């Protein structure tokens, strides 16, 4: 009987500690927003491209456009981009209404910001339902699906993208990278690839950085990790990846640079951000 009481007490302590920890984390959740600015300098940047701006929107998870300290649409306007790129996970299994995403798409359409999109793992999970609805709204508001297609919004600059591997392969419990058919997609995009141009790749998965470098892309936009959702950069995991090498910020490993966004929403298995603001990234292109 004493052993049983001791066991129950230990379980109670563990559950109590977890409950207190989650409460503290929730109290620390400020739902703050920030804009992170980057400069990308290259000899491939033409005179016409000098000063060109790209805003990156990632991992919205259907979060509203309003944050505690600012408004997403207003922040995009402040950046005054030439175009907007969306790097996946606009929705997830909790998405019941699309009004927040419609507000984003409609605003960009009204402001004449071209929007390029690639899917994330959550679109892959929802491919037979919510993702189809999302695609219908994107078509309605002129959002361009860049998956396995190359676009040239301004002479000398190309944008192409990858469909998330979750459409064809399980995430393996996040124990190792999910590659799916990414190599095949990259091979398809190799057709007509012009290395003299500034080539941008949109892909949700930063853990596949080595594959992108092998195909000669100059700059990759990625997301997926949510910047860990907690500002403890020493931790060996993010909300959806163990032992990540690239999970937030700007990376430069020749010939390819990569920007990994902290994203705008959060994982519903961990519905808070601590010392890790939601963000958009703004890249200004400068002639070397």
C-alpha positions as CSV (number, residue, x, y, z in Angstrom):
1,X,0.0,0.0,0.0
2,X,2.8,2.4,0.9
3,X,4.4,1.7,-2.5
4,X,1.1,2.5,-4.2
5,X,0.8,5.8,-2.3
6,X,4.3,6.7,-3.2
7,X,3.6,6.0,-6.9
8,X,0.5,8.1,-6.9
9,X,2.3,10.9,-5.2
10,X,5.1,10.9,-7.8
11,X,2.6,10.9,-10.6
12,X,0.8,13.8,-8.9
13,X,4.0,15.8,-8.6
14,X,4.9,15.1,-12.3
15,X,1.4,16.2,-13.5
16,X,1.5,19.2,-11.2
17,X,4.9,20.3,-12.5
18,X,3.7,19.9,-16.1
19,X,0.5,21.9,-15.4
20,X,2.5,24.7,-13.7
21,X,5.1,24.8,-16.5
22,X,2.4,25.0,-19.2
23,X,0.6,27.8,-17.2
24,X,3.8,29.8,-16.9
25,X,4.5,29.4,-20.6
26,X,1.0,30.4,-21.5
27,X,1.3,33.5,-19.3
28,X,4.6,34.4,-21.1
29,X,2.9,34.0,-24.5
30,X,2.7,37.6,-25.7
31,X,1.6,37.0,-29.4
32,X,4.0,39.7,-30.5
33,X,5.0,40.3,-34.0
34,X,8.2,41.6,-35.6
35,X,9.7,42.3,-39.0
36,X,13.2,40.9,-39.8
37,X,15.1,42.6,-42.5
38,X,17.8,41.1,-44.6
39,X,20.0,42.4,-47.4
40,X,21.0,40.1,-50.3
41,X,23.9,41.4,-52.3
42,X,25.0,39.7,-55.5
43,X,26.6,40.5,-58.9
44,X,23.5,38.9,-60.4
45,X,21.3,41.7,-59.1
46,X,20.8,44.0,-62.1
47,X,20.3,47.7,-62.0
48,X,16.6,47.2,-62.4
49,X,16.6,44.8,-59.6
50,X,18.6,47.0,-57.2
51,X,16.4,47.8,-54.2
52,X,13.8,45.0,-55.1
53,X,12.0,43.8,-52.0
54,X,10.5,40.4,-51.2
55,X,8.3,39.8,-48.1
56,X,8.2,36.2,-46.8
57,X,5.0,34.9,-45.1
58,X,5.3,31.4,-43.6
59,X,3.6,29.0,-41.2
60,X,0.5,31.1,-40.7
61,X,-1.5,28.1,-39.4
62,X,-4.6,30.3,-40.0
63,X,-3.5,32.8,-37.3
64,X,-5.5,36.0,-37.5
65,X,-4.0,39.1,-39.1
66,X,-3.9,41.0,-35.8
67,X,-1.2,40.6,-33.2
68,X,-0.8,42.2,-29.8
69,X,1.5,44.9,-31.0
70,X,0.7,45.4,-34.7
71,X,-1.3,44.3,-37.7
72,X,0.1,41.9,-40.3
73,X,-1.3,43.6,-43.4
74,X,0.0,47.0,-42.2
75,X,3.4,45.5,-41.6
76,X,3.5,44.2,-45.2
77,X,2.5,47.7,-46.4
78,X,5.3,49.3,-44.4
79,X,7.8,46.9,-46.2
80,X,6.3,48.0,-49.5
81,X,7.3,44.8,-51.3
82,X,7.6,44.1,-55.0
83,X,6.2,40.6,-54.3
84,X,5.3,38.3,-51.5
85,X,6.3,34.6,-51.0
86,X,4.4,32.1,-48.9
87,X,6.4,29.1,-47.8
88,X,3.8,26.7,-46.5
89,X,1.5,25.7,-43.7
90,X,-1.0,28.4,-44.3
91,X,-3.6,26.0,-42.8
92,X,-3.7,23.0,-40.5
93,X,-6.2,20.5,-39.2
94,X,-7.7,23.2,-36.9
95,X,-8.7,25.5,-39.8
96,X,-12.4,25.9,-39.8
97,X,-12.7,29.3,-41.5
98,X,-10.5,30.8,-44.2
99,X,-11.4,34.5,-43.5
100,X,-7.9,35.3,-42.2
101,X,-6.2,34.0,-45.3
102,X,-8.8,35.6,-47.5
103,X,-8.0,38.9,-45.8
104,X,-4.3,38.4,-46.6
105,X,-4.9,37.3,-50.2
106,X,-7.4,40.1,-50.9
107,X,-5.1,42.8,-49.4
108,X,-2.2,41.7,-51.5
109,X,-4.4,41.7,-54.6
110,X,-5.7,45.2,-53.9
111,X,-2.2,46.4,-53.3
112,X,-0.9,44.7,-56.4
113,X,1.6,42.6,-54.5
114,X,2.1,39.4,-56.6
115,X,2.0,36.4,-54.3
116,X,3.9,33.1,-54.9
117,X,3.1,30.0,-52.8
118,X,4.4,26.5,-52.0
119,X,2.8,24.0,-49.7
120,X,3.9,22.8,-46.3
121,X,3.5,19.5,-44.5
122,X,0.1,20.6,-43.1
123,X,-1.2,21.1,-46.6
124,X,0.1,17.6,-47.4
125,X,-1.8,16.2,-44.4
126,X,-5.0,18.0,-45.5
127,X,-4.6,17.4,-49.3
128,X,-8.1,15.8,-49.7
129,X,-10.0,18.5,-47.9
130,X,-8.9,21.8,-46.5
131,X,-6.0,22.1,-49.0
132,X,-8.4,21.9,-51.9
133,X,-10.5,24.7,-50.4
134,X,-7.3,26.7,-49.8
135,X,-6.3,26.3,-53.5
136,X,-9.7,27.5,-54.6
137,X,-9.3,30.7,-52.6
138,X,-5.8,31.1,-54.0
139,X,-7.0,30.9,-57.5
140,X,-9.8,33.3,-56.7
141,X,-7.3,35.9,-55.5
142,X,-4.6,35.4,-58.0
143,X,-2.0,33.6,-55.8
144,X,0.5,31.8,-57.9
145,X,1.4,28.2,-57.1
146,X,5.1,28.0,-57.8
147,X,5.5,24.3,-57.3
148,X,7.7,22.6,-59.9
149,X,7.3,25.7,-62.1
150,X,9.6,28.6,-62.9
151,X,8.5,32.2,-63.0
152,X,10.4,35.3,-63.9
153,X,8.6,38.3,-62.2
154,X,11.4,40.7,-63.3
155,X,14.1,40.1,-65.9
156,X,17.0,38.2,-64.5
157,X,15.2,36.9,-61.4
158,X,13.4,33.5,-61.3
159,X,11.2,32.0,-58.6
160,X,10.4,28.3,-58.5
161,X,9.2,26.0,-55.7
162,X,8.7,22.6,-54.3
163,X,5.6,20.7,-53.3
164,X,6.1,19.5,-49.7
165,X,7.2,15.9,-49.4
166,X,4.4,15.2,-46.9
167,X,2.1,14.8,-50.0
168,X,3.9,11.5,-50.8
169,X,5.8,10.4,-47.6
170,X,5.3,10.2,-43.9
171,X,7.2,12.6,-41.6
172,X,8.7,9.6,-39.7
173,X,7.9,11.2,-36.4
174,X,10.4,13.9,-37.3
175,X,13.3,11.6,-36.4
176,X,15.0,12.2,-39.7
177,X,14.4,14.4,-42.8
178,X,11.4,13.8,-44.9
179,X,12.6,13.9,-48.5
180,X,9.8,12.3,-50.5
181,X,10.0,13.2,-54.2
182,X,12.0,16.4,-53.7
183,X,15.0,15.1,-55.7
184,X,12.6,14.3,-58.6
185,X,11.1,17.8,-58.4
186,X,14.5,19.5,-58.4
187,X,15.5,17.4,-61.4
188,X,12.3,18.6,-63.2
189,X,13.2,22.2,-62.4
190,X,16.8,21.7,-63.7
191,X,15.3,21.8,-67.2
192,X,15.9,25.3,-68.5
193,X,17.8,26.4,-65.3
194,X,19.9,29.4,-66.1
195,X,22.7,30.0,-63.7
196,X,23.4,33.5,-65.0
197,X,20.1,34.6,-63.5
198,X,19.3,35.1,-59.8
199,X,17.5,31.9,-59.0
200,X,15.2,31.8,-55.9
201,X,13.7,28.5,-54.6
202,X,10.7,28.3,-52.2
203,X,10.6,25.2,-50.1
204,X,9.0,24.6,-46.7
205,X,11.8,22.3,-45.5
206,X,15.1,23.8,-44.3
207,X,16.5,20.4,-43.4
208,X,16.9,19.7,-47.1
209,X,19.4,22.6,-47.6
210,X,22.1,20.3,-49.0
211,X,19.8,19.2,-51.9
212,X,19.0,22.8,-52.8
213,X,22.7,23.7,-52.9
214,X,23.4,20.7,-55.2
215,X,21.1,22.3,-57.8
216,X,22.8,25.7,-57.7
217,X,20.0,28.0,-56.3
218,X,21.2,31.4,-55.1
219,X,18.6,31.9,-52.4
220,X,16.1,29.7,-50.7
221,X,13.1,30.7,-48.6
222,X,12.0,28.2,-46.0
223,X,10.0,27.8,-42.8
224,X,8.6,24.8,-40.9
225,X,10.5,25.0,-37.6
226,X,8.6,28.1,-36.2
227,X,12.0,29.2,-34.9
228,X,11.5,26.7,-32.1
229,X,8.5,28.8,-30.8
230,X,10.7,29.3,-27.8
231,X,13.8,31.5,-27.9
232,X,16.0,28.8,-26.4
233,X,18.4,28.3,-29.3
234,X,20.4,25.7,-27.4
235,X,17.6,23.1,-27.4
236,X,18.2,19.9,-29.5
237,X,14.7,20.1,-31.1
238,X,12.1,22.4,-32.5
239,X,8.3,21.8,-32.4
240,X,8.6,19.5,-35.5
241,X,12.2,18.5,-35.8
242,X,14.9,16.9,-33.7
243,X,18.5,18.1,-33.8
244,X,18.0,20.7,-36.5
245,X,21.0,22.3,-38.1
246,X,19.1,25.1,-39.8
247,X,16.0,26.4,-38.0
248,X,16.0,30.2,-37.9
249,X,17.6,33.1,-39.6
250,X,20.0,33.6,-42.5
251,X,22.4,30.9,-43.6
252,X,25.1,31.2,-46.2
253,X,26.8,28.1,-47.5
254,X,28.1,28.6,-51.0
255,X,26.6,28.6,-53.6
256,X,23.2,28.9,-51.8
257,X,21.9,31.3,-49.1
258,X,18.8,30.3,-47.1
259,X,16.4,32.3,-45.0
260,X,14.4,30.3,-42.5
261,X,11.4,32.2,-41.1
262,X,10.0,31.9,-37.5
263,X,6.6,32.0,-39.1
264,X,3.4,33.7,-38.1
265,X,1.4,31.0,-36.2
266,X,2.1,28.2,-33.9
267,X,1.7,24.5,-33.5
268,X,-1.5,23.6,-31.8
269,X,0.3,20.9,-29.8
270,X,2.3,23.9,-28.3
271,X,0.0,26.9,-28.7
272,X,2.3,29.6,-27.4
273,X,5.5,31.5,-28.3
274,X,8.0,32.5,-25.7
275,X,10.9,34.9,-26.6
276,X,10.2,34.0,-30.2
277,X,8.1,36.6,-31.9
278,X,6.0,35.8,-35.0
279,X,7.6,37.4,-38.0
280,X,7.7,38.3,-41.6
281,X,11.0,38.6,-43.3
282,X,11.9,41.4,-45.8
283,X,14.8,40.9,-48.2
284,X,16.2,43.9,-50.1
285,X,18.3,42.9,-53.1
286,X,21.4,45.0,-53.8
287,X,23.8,45.1,-56.7
288,X,27.3,44.0,-55.7
